[in-house]
Amino acid sequence: MAETVNQTQNFLKGIVKENPIFVMLLGMCPTLGVTSSASNGLGMGVATMFVLIMSNIVVSLVKNQIPSKVRIPAFIIIIASFVTIVEMILEAFVPFLYEQLGIFIPLIVVNCIILGRAEAFASKNNALSSLIDGLGMGLGFTLALTILGATREILGNGSLFGLKFVAENANTFILFILPPGAFIALAYLTVLFNKVTAKTAK
Amino acid sequence: MDYIIILIAAVFVNNIVLSQFLGICPFLGVSNKVSTSVGMSGAVLFVMTIATMATYLLHQFILVPAGLDYLRTITFILVIAALVQMVEIILKKVSPPLYQALGVFLPLITTNCAVLGVAILALGLEGGSLLKAVFFAVSNSLGFALALIVFASIREHLELANIPKQMKGVPINLLVAGLLSLAFLGFTGLV
């Protein structure tokens, strides 16, 4: 029973308490770079989640074989292999998303969330806990990216997941799908997130 | 002419931080003082130039002829990581004052996505040559330096400002970055 409770906490921490974006501020580049629409945010989130889960599992399995001096380069190689796999899968099956995410797909490799979890969690825990940790963190990241993408898409384009709900030539805040909008939207979402979590904590 | 366009495009129009969102972590992380941001900019200029040169040659003369283009990500990140270590060791031996100035920033650069990003973007330059790729890297690191130093100067002033409690810290910094990015948007269409 205690085991299940622990794993549930382990899973939930990535979504709220240690949310990689709103709380820990990791992986900012893709967060700001690809969230001009909800579907881009979701796609990036899922791609990152896949790499995060797989690298977490592999790192936790081989942690005892890797000498601690060379562990960081070893982690990077593991992560880069999975990124290459994701790159090839996306190019083959979702070429549209591949075009949209562009440079940010190879850059998953330097996403600090992944190396951070490998170092802080997977290298100290077993495969199952690492899988759950990766799943929770990945979901927290995906959720944050999708919310940010949805906010920017609704305000900037008057649509959600590509479905337009304002008139064709209506005025929208185009600013929000341009680069400055990414910073401004994330700033206010962080305030909102802090406010909500501060309230529920009381 | 080509080179002037690359320079202006990289520094102002497509600023690497403010419009391409590469290198946001150091941009938000080490920008609380102008002096540290100058140090970081120097380190980025140094590493980005060498890394782009190395990865460009590696790609052109090893990966492409061998048909191993898909190993790009994995080889580039390894080259960059190794290079950063090497630069650190060499600097320590050859130029202790420079090492003193840049030392603390060097390890941070491996996970700076701007370095890997520019190395990959440099491969896609029109009519690419080694010289052009290196020039592209230098221009981009100047763009990075400009954004970082301007941002750090604003943040130094913000310390004295009266900011609402919920906005303190991260949100206000993001907002300032947003306004800076808005200012840089004015350069659109320059080239």
Interface residues (C-beta under 8 A of the other chain):
Chain A: L25 L26 M28 C29 P30 L32 G33 I72 P73 I76 I77 A80 S81 V83 T84 E87 M88 I103 P106 L107 V109 V110 N111 C112 L115 L175 L178 P179 P180 G181 A182 F183 I184 L186 A187 Y188 T190 V191 N194 K195
Chain B: L18 S19 Q20 F21 L22 G23 I24 C25 L28 Y70 L71 R72 T73 I74 F76 I77 L78 A81 T110 T111 N112 C113 L116 G117 I120 L121 Q166 M167 V170 P171 I172 L174 L175 A177 G178 L179 S181 L182 L185
